[in-house]
Amino acid sequence: MPTVTFLGTSCMQPTKERNHSALFFPHDTEGILFDCGENTQRQLKIAGIRPTKITRIFLTHWHGDHVLGLPGLLQTMAAAPYVGTLHVYGPKGSKERFGYMFRAFDFDAKLDLVVHDIEPGVVCDASLFEVHAAMLDHGVPCFGYRWVEKDKRRIKVAAVKKLGIPDGPLLGELQRGRSIEWKGKRVPADELTFLQKGKVIAYVVDTAPCKGAIDLAQGADLLICEAAYANALEDKGEQYKHLTARDAATIARKADAKQLVLTHFSQRYASTEDIEEDAKEIFPDVVCAYDFLKVKC
């Protein structure tokens, strides 16, 4: 069950309470970072998360409040030293931008880094999860992401104990969905196992309302969505291609998401109470994130 840590929840400018955009969650041996705003590595330190735990970084777009933390974070990871290969995913042109970055800064240590220029669709197919990307509407190339945990086959413990099947290779066969022979009888895997549906986390920030946002959020266990403005500033949302609380809640409702956490708030809001109240009129299961909030999916 992934636990998401919000490392930054502000919009274009950080505030005394809110850092620029970033969030992290671990899954098995992998560590997933969505966006990397300015000062992300310090936020990781405060949260007690070692940067070397990060295995994949997914960038939505190249506005500064989502990427300015990259040079410092990469230098720290390289000096650690970092073991393994770090994969970074971003809109077309990301490889070129990383080239500019490495020419602009002197890196004392090398990092095994692979940068992926992505297109809409499945952008990462790991052993235990997939990540899908869809275009959003922000005036510059901008992606939202859908992290999908692959289904797992689980053992029906009581049924296995009743038959007296011991721990060992036979249970491994069952978990792979294969029938086994036990005491001269064939035992189908479906009788002793069940499929546990994988979790889905959707990440939608920096966009006007669009089909891509709804597609990413469809049936998500956790929808993390921007709400830069309360409903009273709908005109600002339209002008700058950001979502209001109503927009975010409508996406969650149309997509039948299970839980909505709002983030990426304009620096004008000292409190997010109005934003949360606006959203709850449409989608009751909603909270506003704050830096270092942890949410279980």
C-alpha positions as CSV (number, residue, x, y, z in Angstrom):
1,M,0.0,0.0,0.0
2,P,1.9,3.1,-1.2
3,T,2.2,6.1,1.2
4,V,2.6,9.4,-0.6
5,T,4.6,12.2,1.0
6,F,3.8,15.7,-0.2
7,L,7.2,17.6,-0.4
8,G,5.8,20.8,-1.9
9,T,2.3,22.1,-2.4
10,S,2.6,25.7,-3.6
11,C,2.1,27.1,-7.0
12,M,4.4,29.4,-8.9
13,Q,6.0,30.9,-5.8
14,P,6.9,29.2,-2.6
15,T,5.6,30.6,0.7
16,K,6.9,30.3,4.3
17,E,4.7,27.2,4.7
18,R,4.7,25.7,1.2
19,N,7.5,24.6,-1.1
20,H,7.4,24.2,-4.8
21,S,5.8,21.1,-6.3
22,A,7.1,17.6,-5.6
23,L,5.8,14.4,-4.1
24,F,7.4,11.0,-3.3
25,F,6.3,7.4,-2.6
26,P,8.1,4.2,-2.3
27,H,7.0,0.9,-3.8
28,D,8.9,-2.3,-3.2
29,T,12.5,-1.5,-4.3
30,E,11.5,1.6,-6.3
31,G,11.1,5.2,-5.2
32,I,8.9,7.4,-7.3
33,L,9.2,11.2,-7.5
34,F,6.7,13.3,-9.3
35,D,8.1,16.7,-10.2
36,C,11.2,18.4,-8.5
37,G,10.6,22.0,-7.6
38,E,13.2,24.2,-6.1
39,N,14.5,23.0,-2.7
40,T,13.1,19.5,-3.1
41,Q,16.3,17.9,-1.7
42,R,15.9,19.8,1.5
43,Q,12.3,18.8,1.8
44,L,13.4,15.1,1.4
45,K,15.9,15.6,4.2
46,I,13.2,17.1,6.5
47,A,10.9,14.2,5.6
48,G,13.6,11.6,6.4
49,I,13.7,10.3,2.8
50,R,17.2,9.6,1.4
51,P,17.6,10.9,-2.2
52,T,19.3,7.6,-3.2
53,K,15.9,5.9,-2.7
54,I,14.6,7.7,-5.8
55,T,14.7,5.4,-8.9
56,R,12.4,7.2,-11.2
57,I,11.4,10.9,-11.7
58,F,8.4,11.9,-13.7
59,L,8.3,15.5,-14.8
60,T,5.0,17.1,-15.8
61,H,6.5,20.1,-17.7
62,W,9.5,22.5,-17.7
63,H,8.1,25.5,-15.8
64,G,10.6,26.4,-13.1
65,D,8.4,25.6,-10.1
66,H,8.4,21.9,-11.2
67,V,12.1,21.4,-12.2
68,L,14.4,23.9,-10.5
69,G,15.3,21.4,-7.8
70,L,16.8,19.0,-10.3
71,P,20.5,20.2,-10.4
72,G,21.0,20.2,-6.7
73,L,19.2,16.9,-6.2
74,L,21.2,15.2,-9.0
75,Q,24.5,16.5,-7.6
76,T,23.6,15.1,-4.1
77,M,22.6,11.8,-5.5
78,A,25.8,11.4,-7.6
79,A,28.0,12.3,-4.7
80,A,26.2,9.8,-2.3
81,P,27.2,7.8,-4.4
82,Y,24.1,6.6,-6.2
83,V,23.9,2.9,-7.0
84,G,21.9,1.8,-10.1
85,T,20.3,3.7,-12.9
86,L,18.1,6.8,-12.4
87,H,15.3,7.1,-15.0
88,V,13.8,10.5,-15.7
89,Y,10.6,11.0,-17.8
90,G,9.4,14.2,-19.3
91,P,8.0,15.9,-22.4
92,K,9.7,15.9,-25.7
93,G,12.9,18.0,-25.4
94,S,13.8,16.8,-21.9
95,K,17.0,15.1,-23.1
96,E,18.1,18.3,-24.7
97,R,17.3,20.3,-21.5
98,F,19.3,17.9,-19.4
99,G,22.2,18.4,-21.7
100,Y,22.0,22.1,-21.1
101,M,21.9,21.5,-17.4
102,F,25.1,19.4,-17.4
103,R,26.9,22.0,-19.4
104,A,25.8,24.8,-17.1
105,F,26.9,23.1,-13.8
106,D,30.1,21.3,-12.9
107,F,29.2,17.9,-11.5
108,D,32.1,16.4,-9.5
109,A,30.6,12.9,-9.6
110,K,28.9,11.0,-12.4
111,L,25.4,9.6,-12.3
112,D,24.0,6.7,-14.3
113,L,21.1,8.6,-15.8
114,V,18.6,7.8,-18.6
115,V,16.3,10.6,-19.7
116,H,13.1,9.6,-21.6
117,D,11.3,12.0,-24.0
118,I,7.8,10.6,-23.7
119,E,4.6,10.5,-25.7
120,P,1.1,9.9,-24.4
121,G,0.5,6.2,-23.4
122,V,2.5,3.8,-21.3
123,V,5.8,5.4,-20.6
124,C,7.1,3.0,-18.0
125,D,6.5,-0.8,-17.7
126,A,8.3,-2.0,-14.6
127,S,8.0,-5.4,-13.0
128,L,5.4,-4.4,-10.4
129,F,3.7,-1.3,-12.0
130,E,3.1,0.7,-15.1
131,V,3.0,4.5,-15.6
132,H,0.7,6.1,-18.2
133,A,0.9,9.6,-19.4
134,A,-1.7,11.9,-21.0
135,M,-1.4,15.4,-22.4
136,L,-2.9,18.2,-20.3
137,D,-3.8,21.8,-21.3
138,H,-1.4,24.3,-19.9
139,G,-0.1,26.3,-22.9
140,V,3.3,24.4,-22.9
141,P,3.8,20.6,-23.3
142,C,2.6,19.2,-20.1
143,F,1.8,15.7,-19.0
144,G,-0.2,14.2,-16.2
145,Y,0.5,10.7,-14.9
146,R,-1.3,7.6,-13.9
147,W,0.6,5.1,-11.8
148,V,-0.9,1.6,-11.9
149,E,0.2,-1.2,-9.6
150,K,0.0,-4.5,-11.3
151,D,-2.5,-7.1,-9.8
152,K,-1.1,-9.6,-7.4
153,R,-2.1,-13.2,-6.9
154,R,-2.5,-13.9,-3.2
155,I,-2.7,-17.2,-1.3
156,K,-5.9,-18.2,0.5
157,V,-4.1,-19.0,3.7
158,A,-6.9,-20.9,5.4
159,A,-7.6,-23.1,2.3
160,V,-3.9,-23.9,2.0
161,K,-3.6,-24.8,5.7
162,K,-6.7,-27.0,5.5
163,L,-5.1,-29.1,2.7
164,G,-1.8,-29.2,4.6
165,I,0.3,-27.7,1.8
166,P,3.7,-26.6,3.2
167,D,5.6,-23.4,2.5
168,G,7.9,-23.9,-0.5
169,P,7.8,-24.4,-4.3
170,L,4.2,-25.4,-4.5
171,L,3.0,-22.1,-3.1
172,G,5.3,-20.3,-5.6
173,E,3.6,-22.2,-8.4
174,L,0.2,-21.2,-7.1
175,Q,1.2,-17.5,-6.9
176,R,2.2,-17.7,-10.5
177,G,-1.3,-18.9,-11.3
178,R,-0.4,-22.5,-12.0
179,S,-2.3,-25.5,-10.8
180,I,-0.4,-28.0,-8.7
181,E,-0.4,-31.7,-7.9
182,W,-1.1,-32.5,-4.2
183,K,-1.6,-36.0,-2.8
184,G,-2.4,-37.4,-6.2
185,K,-4.9,-34.7,-7.1
186,R,-4.8,-31.7,-9.3
187,V,-5.6,-28.5,-7.5
188,P,-6.4,-25.5,-9.6
189,A,-4.7,-22.2,-8.7
190,D,-8.1,-20.4,-8.5
191,E,-9.2,-22.6,-5.6
192,L,-6.3,-21.6,-3.4
193,T,-5.5,-18.0,-4.6
194,F,-7.2,-14.8,-5.5
195,L,-6.2,-11.7,-7.5
196,Q,-5.7,-8.6,-5.4
197,K,-6.4,-5.5,-7.6
198,G,-3.5,-3.1,-7.8
199,K,-3.7,0.5,-6.6
200,V,-4.0,3.5,-8.9
201,I,-2.6,6.9,-8.2
202,A,-3.3,9.8,-10.6
203,Y,-1.3,13.0,-10.7
204,V,-2.8,16.0,-12.5
205,V,-1.3,19.5,-12.1
206,D,-1.0,22.6,-14.2
207,T,-3.9,22.3,-16.6
208,A,-7.2,23.7,-17.7
209,P,-10.1,21.2,-17.5
210,C,-9.5,18.7,-20.2
211,K,-10.2,15.1,-21.3
212,G,-6.7,14.0,-20.4
213,A,-7.2,14.8,-16.8
214,I,-10.4,12.8,-16.6
215,D,-8.8,9.8,-18.4
216,L,-5.9,9.8,-16.0
217,A,-8.2,9.9,-12.9
218,Q,-10.6,7.2,-14.1
219,G,-11.4,5.0,-11.1
220,A,-8.2,6.1,-9.3
221,D,-7.8,5.1,-5.6
222,L,-6.1,8.4,-5.1
223,L,-6.4,11.5,-7.3
224,I,-3.8,14.1,-6.6
225,C,-5.0,17.2,-8.4
226,E,-4.1,20.9,-8.5
227,A,-6.6,23.5,-7.2
228,A,-4.7,26.7,-7.7
229,Y,-7.7,28.8,-7.0
230,A,-11.0,28.9,-5.1
231,N,-14.1,29.2,-7.2
232,A,-14.3,32.9,-6.8
233,L,-11.1,33.3,-9.0
234,E,-12.4,31.2,-11.9
235,D,-11.3,33.9,-14.3
236,K,-7.7,33.5,-13.1
237,G,-7.9,29.8,-13.7
238,E,-9.1,30.4,-17.3
239,Q,-6.4,33.1,-17.9
240,Y,-3.5,31.0,-16.7
241,K,-4.8,27.5,-17.5
242,H,-5.1,26.3,-13.9
243,L,-7.9,24.5,-12.1
244,T,-10.2,25.9,-9.5
245,A,-11.5,23.8,-6.6
246,R,-14.7,23.2,-8.5
247,D,-12.8,22.0,-11.6
248,A,-10.7,19.5,-9.6
249,A,-13.7,18.2,-7.8
250,T,-15.6,17.8,-11.1
251,I,-12.8,15.8,-12.6
252,A,-12.8,13.5,-9.5
253,R,-16.6,13.0,-9.7
254,K,-16.7,12.4,-13.5
255,A,-13.8,9.9,-13.2
256,D,-15.3,8.1,-10.2
257,A,-12.1,8.6,-8.2
258,K,-12.2,7.2,-4.7
259,Q,-10.2,9.9,-2.9
260,L,-9.2,13.5,-3.9
261,V,-6.2,15.4,-2.5
262,L,-5.8,18.9,-3.7
263,T,-2.4,20.6,-4.1
264,H,-0.5,23.3,-6.0
265,F,-2.2,26.3,-4.4
266,S,-1.7,29.9,-5.4
267,Q,0.6,31.8,-2.9
268,R,-2.3,34.2,-2.3
269,Y,-3.9,31.7,0.1
270,A,-2.7,31.7,3.6
271,S,-5.4,29.1,4.3
272,T,-6.9,26.6,2.0
273,E,-10.2,26.4,3.9
274,D,-12.2,28.1,1.1
275,I,-10.7,25.8,-1.5
276,E,-11.6,22.7,0.4
277,E,-15.1,23.9,1.1
278,D,-15.7,24.7,-2.6
279,A,-14.5,21.2,-3.6
280,K,-16.6,19.4,-1.0
281,E,-19.8,20.8,-2.6
282,I,-19.1,18.5,-5.5
283,F,-16.8,15.7,-4.2
284,P,-17.0,15.1,-0.4
285,D,-14.0,12.9,0.1
286,V,-11.4,15.6,-0.4
287,V,-8.6,17.2,1.6
288,C,-6.1,19.9,0.9
289,A,-2.5,18.8,1.1
290,Y,0.2,20.6,3.1
291,D,4.0,20.1,3.0
292,F,4.9,16.7,4.6
293,L,1.4,15.4,4.6
294,K,1.4,11.6,4.2
295,V,-1.5,9.9,2.5
296,K,-2.0,6.1,2.2
297,C,-3.5,4.8,-1.0
